[in-house]
Structure formats: structure tokens, C-alpha cells
Amino acid sequence: MTDLDAQARAILRGNDKGGYTLPTHGLYPYQWNWDSAFAAWGFATFDNSRAWDELDTLMASQWDTGMVPHIIFHQPDPGYFPGPDVWGTGQSPATSGISQPPVAATLARLIWDMDPQAGRDRIAVLYPKLVAWHRWWHEVRCTHGPVAIIHPWESGRDNCPDWDIGMAGVDGTRVGPYTRRDTGHVNPDMRPTKEDYDRYITMVEYGRSVDWDQDRIVADGPFLMADPGITFILLRAHDDLAAIGRALGHDVSEIEGWAGALRAALPALWNDKLGAYDAKDLRTDRFAGILGSGAFLAYLADAENPALDTQLMRVWNAVTYGIPSADPESVSFNPRKYWRGPTWPVVNALLALGFKGSGRTDLAERLRSETETLIRQHGFYEYFDPLDATPCGGADFSWTAAIWLTWARHHPDTALKGAA
Ligand code: GLC
């Protein structure tokens, strides 16, 4: 074990609150949905049982509707806004009212693969819960074909330019008074603007005003956009969930049906003018016209094509480290601002999983090596400037530590086995 391996383990242990892991102390003091799934994958490299505990804790806060919320507020923390009172979902423990990218089934499958015997009983318990969550995505969020999100935070790529067109339609001028906390933890220049935040909070206030009735929010809420990122993540996760179900001896035809429907909806996300998959404002039926890392998650779902290959190489070759979250040639690009250009090790890991699955081991290795360089140079930061490697956001980040242990450090064949 190297020093960096030891540091990565220490970060996961240090952020462990007993059954769930904080993304990082200070900035994100609760349990986040997809962060938790990545933390579980990291734990699986040295404490398999703790990995399953993480997923159990996440799924324990599933709503009756099947939704798994994006934040679980286990213990009050005044250092974070918007906290449980602002969301007002009435859940216990308190949670937010939106979901996050459903990477859990994909990562649970990888974790199971790392120790099949120890994992069998654990995954058998999780399986029906994951099925219920995927059913929720299908029934509640795929009514327009691709996955629709009701808040940019649901995408996990919170502030990326993909959402600008939908955000422009949200009137943030009548938001109630509030105090941000994020800008007290990290450099405000890297964080969303006040105008963006007014709109984010307006969307939360709307959700609370309709008691988080998701059908109503989809029908009438201030924001509804099709997200290529979650669409591809869910499509991949449907396949992984079906594989888990088959291995457990279940009938998986329902899951296969969801996957078939979602794949059939992909052409609706292809923007010919852009020459790539694109986010779409479902209120106006207009494309965002922005190429972001969500489009490249197509590789994860076996949905790439030669035009996307060309775009990928153009965007990737325009920077030095990792795949940027937004097109460096677009006017919206900012290499240090939240999801508007920086590279995220955790998204790189998902993309590499996709490259490997589609037989592009050369691309997977290039991405691994660039991500390794970032972490070796600067440590386990939340994200990095893809032009000069400046570390950004929170330090000692759980998911960066996790993907170091599972993928970035070396041996992608071990960590990603079974991925194809
Ligand atoms: C930010 C990120 C989101 C992540 C959360 C906790 O909100 O945009 O993807 O889950 O931080 O790390």
C-alpha cells in the first residue's frame, strides 16, 4: 500500500459518520446520494461489509414512492444551506425532495463482483429497493421519454451550462430571504452566482408549496429539462440491475422493458445542429445547444457513435487533464467554476467504465492516467482545472478518495472487472 492509498482510506474513514459517509467536512455535512454509492465502491477495496452498510443506509431513506433522495440530513448542521426546514419534506430522517444520478445499481454490481460470496445476501436485500427506485424513475421522470429533472441539483452536475436555458425561465426575484453557507467554505468565484442561487431556492420553495407532489412538479413546476447524463446513467444502471436480478434468479422482464423504452427515447436527445446529445428544455422543447460531459456518458450506456467520438476527441484534446464538464470552445466555459468547465475525477471514472465497456481501453487508460496525475500532484480535491490542474472545491473528498482506490491508482482490470 502506498502513502496515497493510506491517505485515501483515511479520508473515507475520517468522513465516515457511522454507516454513512460525508462528501467532505464543512461544505457538505450530510449524506449525498451518488457520493454515497461512490464511497461504497471505495470502501469495497478494503472493507467489503462497510461498503454494503453504506448502500443500506442510503436505501433506508427511500420514500414510499420509490424515490431515493439526494440528501439525507441525519444530524442537524447549521453550516449548510438549504437545510431540512427549507426542503420541508416531512420525512424521517429529514431528506431533500429531489433525487440524484442512479449510479447505485452499477456500483453495487461492481462491489458484488469484488467479493461474490460475501455480497450475495447483502445485494439480495438491496435488490427490491433498487427495483422500486428504478421504477420511480421510469414512471415519474421518464414520462417525456428521456429522464426529466425538476431541479439542476438533481443532475449531480449542478451548475453546468446545460441548465442555463431552463434556469432563464425561473423567476428568482420573489425568493424569501436566506443566507448561503457554501461561499463561506470555498472560494466564492468558483461557486454559483447569487442570481443562480435565488432560482435554485425558488424551485425548492415551489416543491415544498405542493408537498413534493412529483407529478405536479413535472406538470407545472418552474423547471423541467431532459438530462442526457442521468438518461445514460439510468440506462446503464437498468442493465446492471437486470444482470443482478438474473443472477439472483428473478424475472427481470420489467427492468428490460424500462431499458428498452429509454433506449428508444435517445434520438430525442440528439441535437443535429450541435452534432451531439444535448439537454432539452421540456417546457419550450428547445435544446440547450451546449456540449457537456453528460453527453459523453453515452459511452456508459453503449449509445456512442462516430459523430460523438469526433466531439469527444476535440473537447478532450483542448485540455490537458481529464474530460472537461463543458466544451472548452463554448462561451460558457470557465475552467474553475462549478461544473462549467472543470474536470471531476468521479465523472472520469464513469466515462472510463463506458470506454472500457465499449472496447476503448486506450481511452480508458489515457483518462485514468490523467486523473492519476491530478491526484498525485494535488491530493483528493473535489474537482480540478483541466487546463493547469489547479485543485478546486473541497479537500479530502470522499468520492475522489474512492475512485483513487478503485480505479485511478492502477489496475483498472481489477476494479472494473465485470464492467463490460
Ligand atoms: C455538489 C455536486 C453534487 C454532489 C454534492 C456533494 O452539489 O454538484 O454532484 O453530489 O456536491 O458532493
Boltz pocket constraint, residues with backbone or C-beta under 6 A from the ligand:
constraints:
  - pocket:
      binder: B
      contacts: [[A, 23], [A, 28], [A, 32], [A, 33], [A, 34], [A, 35], [A, 153], [A, 155], [A, 156], [A, 157], [A, 158], [A, 159]]
      max_distance: 6.0
